[in-house]
Amino acid sequence: MKREKGTTELRSNLQVHEPTMATEAGRSDEGSASGSLARGHADRKRRWFRILIADDHEAVRRGLRAALVAAGLQVCGEAGDGSEAIQKAVQLNPDLAILDVSMPHVGGLEAAKAILKSSPATKILIFTMHESAQIKAEAVNVGVHGMAVKSAPLSTLLATIDSMFESQGLEKRVVS
């Protein structure tokens, strides 16, 4: 399996990208797959998968949506808590759900369990500010496919998303 710089693989289908010295220092990932994905329009390629964003902070959802769309990705919906994320996942059938761990009513890991039960084809990425071994272990037990910390550069999140789909050998349709 191809491994990105800064990736810690917890098991074959869980990708965790952590900031590397180069990205923490503000150096560009221009030559990497993540740099390529972040440039999106420069490559004239767009990813085909549909993304649901769930975070209880509206500013985070809006910022993440803007960044993903700018990178050529399609956001199909947003949710402000885990309960809404579960409902939207059933309704929208996204290819990827990006879930914050700490949300009111139903947390991200609990929402991930429900989403995977109702929509097993949906990949789950936990997007959190908490960098703990316990959360990583719980994510593995739940069956999520990837994890990224909010403090990491955007290129790290994009690399995580990219590697989640590449690791499963899914064909990516390209739209000009």
C-alpha atoms as one frame of an Amber mdcrd trajectory, in Angstrom:
protein
   0.000   0.000   0.000   1.293   3.459  -0.887   2.145   5.475   2.225   2.174
   9.270   2.291   4.808  11.159   4.262   3.397  11.856   7.726   0.968   8.936
   7.651   0.601   6.556  10.540  -1.263   3.434   9.542  -3.184   1.924  12.463
  -4.675  -0.851  10.371  -5.045  -1.411   6.661  -8.131   0.753   6.234  -7.549
   3.521   8.818  -5.376   6.355   7.606  -4.152   8.917  10.104  -2.183  11.872
   8.804  -0.236  13.900  11.287   1.696  17.101  10.608   5.283  16.467   9.539
   8.220  18.726  10.214   7.985  20.103   6.655   4.265  20.951   6.863   4.581
  22.365  10.378   7.343  24.643   9.157   5.019  25.914   6.436   6.792  24.257
   3.508   4.658  23.350   0.552   3.598  19.870  -0.467   3.519  20.977  -4.105
   5.186  17.850  -5.448   3.084  15.416  -3.455  -0.322  13.939  -4.121  -1.776
  16.246  -1.472  -0.273  19.302  -3.148  -1.691  18.137  -6.448  -5.136  17.639
  -4.929  -5.006  21.003  -3.160  -4.317  22.710  -6.493  -7.407  20.973  -7.957
  -8.109  23.417 -10.759  -4.481  23.532 -11.885  -4.703  19.843 -12.665  -8.151
  20.316 -14.249  -9.387  17.324 -12.279 -12.183  17.067  -9.777 -12.890  14.217
  -7.433 -16.202  12.496  -7.963 -17.118  11.573  -4.419 -19.785  13.393  -2.409
 -18.898  14.632   1.079 -21.032  15.256   4.174 -19.484  17.557   6.813 -20.607
  17.305  10.462 -19.284  19.740  13.055 -21.099  21.694  15.741 -19.224  24.896
  14.878 -20.723  26.671  11.875 -17.484  28.537  11.137 -15.600  25.236  10.934
 -18.225  23.748   8.591 -18.198  26.808   6.320 -14.411  27.001   6.245 -14.042
  23.294   5.576 -16.682  23.425   2.845 -14.934  26.355   1.152 -11.553  24.616
   1.324 -12.893  21.314  -0.038 -14.787  22.999  -2.878 -11.697  25.070  -3.749
  -9.764  21.795  -3.956 -12.294  20.461  -6.482 -14.300  18.267  -4.127 -18.090
  18.127  -3.889 -19.823  18.801  -0.558 -23.368  17.432  -0.626 -24.445  18.492
   2.867 -23.678  19.733   6.356 -24.821  18.764   9.841 -24.492  20.584  13.162
 -24.535  17.508  15.398 -24.284  13.734  15.280 -28.051  13.127  15.121 -28.375
  15.389  12.100 -25.320  13.734  10.521 -26.987  10.318  10.787 -30.203  11.647
   9.217 -28.338  13.433   6.415 -26.200  10.375   5.692 -29.340   8.280   5.171
 -30.946  11.035   3.096 -27.925  12.049   0.974 -25.956   8.766   0.792 -22.525
  10.462   0.738 -19.361   8.661  -0.286 -17.520  10.282   2.635 -18.702  11.678
   5.972 -16.282  13.992   7.791 -17.278  13.924  11.468 -16.080  15.963  14.431
 -15.611  13.787  17.535 -17.102  16.231  20.048 -20.614  17.226  19.012 -23.773
  17.707  21.091 -26.472  15.040  21.396 -24.569  12.350  19.490 -20.773  12.454
  19.167 -18.845  11.704  16.010 -17.822   8.156  16.934 -21.376   7.208  17.870
 -22.646   8.821  14.655 -19.982   6.891  12.713 -21.321   3.582  14.073 -24.864
   4.457  13.018 -23.816   5.722   9.594 -21.731   2.617   8.906 -24.683   0.435
   9.948 -27.185   2.216   7.691 -24.787   3.105   4.853 -21.854   0.659   4.895
 -20.432   2.060   1.645 -19.945   5.508   3.211 -16.375   6.099   4.319 -15.898
   7.899   7.618 -13.161  10.420   8.403 -12.899  11.646  11.983 -11.846  15.308
  12.002 -10.871  16.347  15.495  -8.827  18.716  17.614  -8.075  15.850  20.023
  -4.813  14.031  19.362  -5.148  11.063  21.684  -4.333   7.397  21.437  -7.691
   6.626  23.061  -9.660   8.355  20.289  -7.548   6.598  17.645  -8.229   3.242
  19.321 -11.967   3.973  19.541 -11.985   5.019  15.868 -10.386   1.706  14.909
 -12.964  -0.202  16.976 -15.836   1.690  15.347 -14.459   0.963  11.878 -13.754
   4.478  10.610 -11.541   4.751   7.553  -9.455   7.819   8.363  -8.648  10.457
  10.922  -7.186  13.966  10.714  -6.467  16.607  13.320  -7.865  20.110  12.865
  -4.510  21.710  13.646  -2.877  20.054  10.614  -2.447  21.943   7.323  -5.195
  21.631   4.709  -2.849  19.584   2.517  -2.749  16.954   5.270  -6.543  16.662
   5.373  -6.685  16.427   1.579  -3.976  13.741   1.586  -5.961  11.793   4.164
  -9.103  11.942   2.023  -7.144  10.973  -1.080  -5.428   8.027   0.617  -8.712
   6.711   2.031 -10.061   6.236  -1.475  -6.789   5.118  -3.063  -6.189   2.519
  -0.342  -9.393   0.758  -1.325  -8.485   0.807  -5.013 -11.580   2.774  -5.951
 -11.548   4.208  -9.439 -11.803   7.982  -9.451 -13.745   9.532 -12.285 -12.199
  12.696 -13.623 -14.322  15.623 -14.736 -12.730  18.426 -16.788
